[in-house]
Structures are given as structure tokens and as C-alpha cells.
Amino acid sequence: MGVDGERDVAGSPARIRLTKSFIGLVLSVIAGPDPRDRHSIPCDDVDWRDLTLPAGLRVGYSPDLGYARVDPDVRAVVERAIAALDVPVRRLGLDWPDLRETFDALVAAETDLVGLRELAARVPLSAPVRAVLERSWTAEQFTDAVRERKAAANRMARLTDEIDILLTPTVCTTAYDRALPGPATLAGLPAAPDEWTPFSAIANLTGRPAASAPVGLTPSGLPVGLQIIGPHLGDHQVLAVSRLIEQTTWITSGPRRVA
């Protein structure tokens, strides 16, 4: 839910702040099972408006999951925010594989490729979407991706034996030229267009609840986010930790306009 930070209200000089408490209020209204979603479950036992941090919560931090390249300015802001938290955070030495190929294959397998190719003939689509459509996928690539997603879910499950919450940077860099498919470099080295966003993929692939909280600005004034990934069905824990981060590191300067 993209409702973090301060947003100008259209047509009004007033400014509203949409906080994690606001998200909790929204969830108290909309959360629950829906017959159109086979994955939805009852959650009547959760009070979304009570964001008290659970006692004994185990929090871990990985700066790179073992393979991602993160710009130094981003890592510095994230680690400064983690150091300011009033909970112990364990630094993790993860050595997980890069799942970009797995992610792309699963996107292709769960997409209407025929219909999307017909749409691409009429409507300009982004470079990453075109790349998925232009590839000749095999059944083995799809079945390999399913197997690799199961392996990723097992890694996350084993990690849950050690920690409840996994913290990572939200992305590897700050905002880049929107005309480009991705940043040209990461940590000073050439980067592939999809290399800047490895951290959200692990939550997407394993079905873990996750949120992003703004935690500071780089020296150039660009915002940095911290990702919070919770255990299976641990949405409430994610929201509680997000609120703690928000209270500790809230950015009050508002958005900076970039020409």
C-alpha cells in the first residue's frame, strides 16, 4: 500500500500525514477473506489498530542477502536508522542466490503472454515487460523457477527459526533518471536494468508480508527506505515494527522537487 510519508492534497494547501497507524485503521476495515481470492484467510483475531511491538521479537538485518550490490549512501542511511532502533538487531551473514531469473520466469508463467503480446503491438510497454515478452520460454525454465521458489520459501522458513523480522534496504539505490530502465551503475560498477531491486523479490516469491518505511535522506537529499519482512501470516508484526521505525526515523522535511 503506497501510503507512506506526507502527500499534498490535490487542490488544497493543507498537508496530510499517512502513517502506519493509518494503515492499521485501513486494515481494520478491509482485511479478511474474500471469495474472489483463494489465498485470503479470516483474521478476526487481529487488532490492526493496536501496533504494540510484540515482546521478545527477534530482528535480523542483511545489507545484501549475500549477493546484491548496494550504493554506499543507501547502506549508510539504512544502517544509521537500524542503529537508532530501540530493539536489538542481529546482523546476518546470508549467502542466498540471485533470483532475478526465477522471478522473470514466474512472471512469464503467470502472465497472459498471448494477450500481452497483442497489447504490445498497439501500446508502448516498458523495457522490462518487453524483455519478458520477447524471450522464448521453455517448460523447463518454468518448472525450474517453481522449484527455485520452493527452495527460497524453505530458506525463509529456516531463517524464521532464528528471527521473526528480516530488515533489508528497500532498493539498492536512490531515485534515478525516470527515462532509463534502471540505474547505469550500482556501488560504482555497471548494473543490469533489473539489478537495483532484489530485496522485494524475496518477499514476493515466498509470500511473506513486507513493508517499506522511509528512514532518511542521502547527502544529495534523496530518500532511502528500509524493508521489513515478517514471518508467514505475520502482517501485524510487520506493521508494528514499521511503526517503531516510523516513530524513530520519521522524515519531516517533506518531498523535494527535482527538476
Phi, psi and omega in degrees: 000115185276070183232032178274158169079195180257138179229135175290139178275125183304130177077010182220142177284351181289162178227134179249151178246117181260106188257177176296330175296322176296318178298319176301320178296317178299314181295329178296340180264318191258344185288147178138177184288150177222131183297343180276350183240109184291346180266352184285149184224159174294148177214040182293345182273004182252128173262098186292343181273347177263102183255035175296134181292128180299143179291142176072019182295131180260121185242133177236157182227131172236123180284344189207001184059006179102351183216338186286144174261123185242134178301138182303322180297321179293313181298321181297317180295316181298313184288330174294321179293319179296320180295335182275350183288146181268040174219148176291136180236125181268127178280128186256139175259070183282151178224064185267156180280157175288124186253023181297316179296319178299315181298313181298319181295319180291323175300315180296319183294332184255019181246149172282084185298320180297311181294322182289326175294323176295321178294320181298336178287342183247334188232134176295130178245160182294159181301316179298321179292317179298321180298320178296318182290329185277347180282149174262099185278147176249160177298325180295324177296321179291316181291325175298319181295321177297317179297318181291328176294321177297320178295320178296319178296323178292322177297317179295322179295319178294324178296329180294340174293338184256323183222163176260323185237132175252124176257138174215165165302153176288312175222173188274349186213177174267184182302139179237176181305120185292346177283347181263151177288343180183171179294146181289330182224157170224129182052036175084003182240152178304142184232145172289155185301331183257014187276349188275352186229063181275342192280322179289335183299324183294325176289318179298317185289330186255358178072022179276143175291141182211154177216163175236135179237135175290133185233000179158180181239146174286170177303334178275001175089013181263142186284152179232141180246154175245127179268138179242116179249131183252179177286172178306125182063021181264038182302320183295322178295319178299316181293322179294316178293321178300320179294320177300315179297317179301316181292332184275324192234020187306133177273119184255357186281346181079172182292145177256127180283134179244127182291000000 
